Amino acid sequence: MQLRAARLQVVGFGPAALGIPIAADRTGLLDDLMREGCVFLDRRGRNEWRSLDYDIPSNSAAGDFLEGLSPDGRLRAVLRSPEVRALQEAPDQPVALRVAARFLARTAREIADYTVRFDGAHTHFSTSVDHLSRDADGLFHSRDARGRTLALSRSAVIAVGARPLAGAAPRTVTSEAVLRRECDAQCEAAVGAGTTIRILGGSHSAFSTVGLLLREWGDLLRPGQIQVQARSEILVYRPEARAAVTDGRTGAVAVGGTADVGGTALVTAVSETRPLHRFAGLRGESEALYRAVLHGAEPRVRLLCHPEENDPAASPLTIAATGYRARRLPVLDVRGQPLFPPGEAAVDEEGRVLDGRGRPVPGLFGIGLGHCSPVGPASGDSGYPMAAVNVFHGRTADRIVAQL
């Protein structure tokens, strides 16, 4: 059977991918998009949606997760759901990320159910896309590992997310696995044996991992058993610094000046020329924990400024909280050649994927974690981070939808 060419296909159905129908709904274009054909393809099963399901507080305010949804749109039923009420209770405060995850899962279900109302719209779960191929007519074919076309469309959005960087040291796990509570047995064994637990990174994820270890096994931890090794200065968020956007300063600041922590001199400084980064820096429980460690009030945790030689006898458990690497989704031209180098896809400020020569690929867009996405000066928010749900559901999605 010959496939009908949809207006759009979106490879991935995580938090960032939801931004496309959310933005279309907000601008009154959702029904038109669905009627003309909109296909979502996701490798997970319908009931396997676990995006952001981490046992930690969020590093952004609860209200940020709700910014994209229109109270008058087709998806407005989401705003009346129990999952949303928990976010509305304290919109200016961080929220348990699992609460936000339940809201996003509820939104995903609403969107998937909405697609079945239209002949040309589908949400395909348990569908693995091996690569995208662009034919001579400019149409995009999503293909499986056997080369079969799964969907055909005039435009395509890559929203396949990213994988956490695991690190090269032996006995290394990722903070993502720890925060999903997939490594409890390993962590508990290390704590009980008195083994050093070394956390690489100084981000919200890193200190949330420290907080989880203290919460679950704090009574068993010895002084200095947890070591935090940050690659760069550790910043804390300051909401009043948002006013600094007009002169290009940062929204995060370093704490203190020079402190001696566990025998190690820790020097903190911050450049006044950094652009505003609304979600940069520690806040809430992560900030409070960092300050306690910094000032010696939490002796079970030690901050390291410089890499130290590993003690082979100690064989520390290492938890990497060092960022993410884009998932790989090759995009091939009519000759079967990659349109851009494998790995992270670069996009311009309009969300268009750039080929190997830095030129936009017509009809191809990228959104979500794993995309290098510079921000245009017209936004008035120079350096605004792209890895935030309300960015995926807001400005970035708006720009993509406007070009479909």
N, C-alpha and C positions, 0 to 999 in steps of 0.2 A: 504493500500500500504506500502510495506517495504521500510524504509528509507535507502538511500545509506550513508555509513559512510564517511564523509568528512575528509580531512586531518586535518582541524582546524575549530573550532567555537570560536567566540569572543562574549562574553556576554557584551553588551554595545557598544555604537557607539559615544562616546564623544571624546574630544581631545586626551586622552591617547590611546584609542582604535585605532585611526587613525595611531598611530605609527607603528602598525604591517604591514599594507600594504605599508606605506611610507618606512619603513626599507627594506621590501622585494623588493620594486621597486629600491631602491638605490643600492642593491646588485645584481640586475638582476634576482631575483627569483619570481617576482610578477606573471608572467604568469604561471609558474609551480605551484605555490601555488593555483591559481584560477582553473587551470585545474584539480588538484587533489582534489579540494573541499575546499572552504573557505566560511563560513557562519557567518554573523553578525546579532545579534538580539538586538533590542533596544525597550524599552518600549514606547518611544515617537513616535509621528507621523512623517512622512517625513518632514513636514513643521513646526515642533515644535522644531527644533534644536536651542537652545538658550544658549549653553555653553559659559561661559565667557562674556555674554552680560551684562556687568556692565558699569554704567555711570561714569567711573573713568579712570585716566591714568594707563598704565601698570607699573609694578614694574621691568620690564626688557626691554632691548633695542628692538626696532622694528625688527632688523635683527635676533634676537634669534628665532622668530617664523618661519623664513624661512630656518633655518639651515638644516633641515632634507630632504627637497625636492631635488631630483636630476634634474638638468637642462636637462639631456639626457634620463630621465626615461619615463615610460608610463604615468605618472601623470604630465608631464612637462607643459601641457596646463594651469595648475593652476598658474604657474609663469608668464603667459602672461595675466592674468586676471586683471581687474580694482582693485580688492580687494588687490592684491599684490603690485600694484604701490604705494599705500598709505603707505605701510610698507617700500618700497625701498627709499622713499624720504629722510628719515633721519634714516638710519639703526642703528646708534649708540645712538639714543635717545629714551626715552619712547614714547609710542604712545597711543592714546585713545584705551582703551581695547575693545570698541565696533568695532573699525577698525580691530583689531586682531580677534575678534569673527567672523566678516564677512568673513575674510580669511579662518578661520577654517571651517565655514559652507560651503564655496565654495569648499574646499578640500573634505569635507564629501560628497557633491553631486557628485563630480568627481569620487570618489571611489565607491559610490553606483551605478553610471551609468556604471562604468567599470565592475562591477561584472556581469551584465546582458549579457555580451559577452560570458560567459562560462556556460556550462550546470551545473557544480557542484558548482557554486558560487551564493550566494544570499545575499541580505540585507533585512532583515525582520523588518519593522517598526511596531509600535503599537503591539508589541509582548512582553508580560510580562513573564519573566522566574522566576518561583517560587523557583527552586533549580536545582542543577546539581547532577547527580547520576553516579557513576562509576561502571560498571558491571564487571562480572567475567573475561571478555576478555580484560578489561582495556579500554573499550570504554566509552565515556562520553555522557550521555543523558541530554539535557536541557529539563526540564519538566515544564508545567504550573501548576496552582493550582489544577487542576483536575487529575494530574498525567500523562497527555498525553505528549509523546515525541515530542518536537518541532524540534530538530536537533540532529544528532548523529555524533560523530567525534572521531578521534584517539587522538587529543590533544585539549585543551581548554584554553582560556585566560579569566580571570575575569577582567573586566574593567568597573565596575558599579559605580565608583566614590564614593563620600562621601556626607554626609549631614552636614550643619553648625550646631554647637552646639548652642542651643537656650538659655541656662541658666535657672535658676529656679525662678528668681525674677518675681513678678507680672508685668504686662505691659512690657514684654520683647519681642523685635523683633530681628531678626538677621541683621547683616550688609549686608548680601547678599540680603535680601528682600529690604532693604533701597536702596542699590546701583542698584538694578534692577528697582527702582522707583515704587515699589509695596506698599510703606508705606507713600506716599506723604501726604495723608490726615491726617494721624496720627501725622506725624512730624509737619505739619503746625499747627495743633490744639495745640500741646504742645508748640510750639514757641509762638503762639499768646496768650496763657494763661499764659505765663511766667513760665511754668513748667520746672524744671531741666531736662536736657537730659544727661543721664550718659552713656558713651561709655566704655565698658569693653574691654581692650586690647590696645596694643601699636604698632600694626603692620601696614603695608601699608593699609590694609582694614580699620583699625580704623581711621587713619588720612585721608584717602580718604572719609570716612563717614563724618568726621568733615568738610572737604573741601566742600562736597556737601551741608551740612546744611548751611554753611556760604554763599555759592554761591546763594542758592535759597531763604533763609530767613534771610540773614545777617542783613538787616535793622531793623528787628523786635527783634533781639536777645539782651538780656540785658547782662551786664558784668557777667562773670562766669556762665552763664546759661548752657553752655556745659561743662561737666566734663569728663575728660579722665582718667580712672583708669587702669593703666597698671599693669599686674601681675609680670613683671620682667623689667629689664632695657630696655630702648628704644635705639635701635641701628640705626646708619645711615651707608649707604653703601659707601665704598671707592674703586673705581676701581683699584687704584694703589696697593691696598692690595692683589690683585690676585697674585702678585709676591711673597707674603709670603707663598704660598702653600708649598714650599720646606721645610720650617721650621715649618709647621703646624699651623700658626697663622690664625686668622679670616680675612674674607673679609669685615667685618663690625666693626665699632668702635662706642663707646659711645661718646656723645657730652659733652664737657666741663668737669668741675669737680663738684663743688657744687653750686647750684643756689637756690634762694628762689623764689618760684613761688606761688602767691596767698596765701602767708603766710605758705606755706609748703616747707620744705627743700627737695630738690631733689638732690640726690647723684648719679652720674653716674660713672660707672667703667666697665671695660671689661677685661676678662681674656686673657692673651697673649697665652694661650695654646689651645684655641678653634680652631677647624678645619675650613678650608676655606668653606665659604657658599656663593656661587656666588650671590645668590639672596636675601641674608639676609639683613635686614636693610632698612631704608627709603631712598628714592632718589627722585629727581625731586620736584614736587609740594608738596608731602607729607613731604619731608625733610624741605623744605622752611617753610611750615606751622608749623612744630614742632619747628623749631628754633625761629619763631616769638612768639609762645606761651611760649617757654622756657625763652625768654628774655623780656617778658612782652609787646611785641608789638601787641599782639592779646588778648585784655582784655575779649573778649566774651568767651574765652576758658580757662579752668583751669585744670592743671595737678594734679592728686591726687597720692600720694605715697603709702598711706595705706588705706585699706577699712574704710569707715566711716559708722556710723549708719544711716540707711535710716530714713528720716523724714516722718512718715505716712501721715502727712497733705500735704506734697509736692507731694507724689506719683510720683516719677520721671519716665519718660519714659526711659527705659534701652535698649540700643542697644548692643547686644553681638557680638563682633568681636574676638572670643576666639578659633577659629579653627574649625575643622571638625571631624566628626566621620564616619567611613567607613559604606557604605550601606551593609546590610546583604544579602549574597547569600549563603545559606547552600550548602555544598557539601557532599553527602552521599555515604557510601560504599555499598557493595552488601547486607549487612544486614539492610540497611536503617539507619545506625548510622553515625553521623557527623564525617568527617575526621579531622576537627579541630574545636576549640571552636568558638561559634558564635561571630560575630563582625569582628574586624580588622584581615585580613589575613596576616600572616607573610610570607615574601618571602626572599630567599637568594640573594646573589649578582648576580646570574644568572637569577633572576626573577621567580624561581620555588617556588610554594606555599608549605609551610611546614605543615605537619600534627601535631597533638597534641603532638607528641614526638619529634618534631623538624626535622623530616625526609622529604625530598622532595617527593611530590606525583608525580609519573611518569606521564608526559604528561600534568600537570596542572601548569599554570603560572598566575601571577598577575601583573598588571601594572596600574599606575595612583594614584591619591590621595586616601588615605585610606590604603595603603600598607606600612608596616614597611619594609624598604629595605636597609639593610646595604650595604656599598660600599666596594668592594674588594680592597686590597692594590695595586694590579697590575694596577689599573686605573690611579695612579699618582695624583689623585684628592681627597684625603681623606676627607670624610665628605661632598662631593658634594651633594646638595639637590636633592631629587628625585621628588619633587613636582614642576616641571617646564616643559613647553611644549617641549623645545628642548631636555630635558633629555628623556621624553617619546618618542619623535620622533627619538632620536639618540641612545645613548649607551644602554639604557635599552631595547628598541625595537630590536636593533641589536643582543643582547644576547639571546633574546627569539627566534627570527627568525632563528638563527643559530642552534637551538636545535629541530626545527620542522621536 
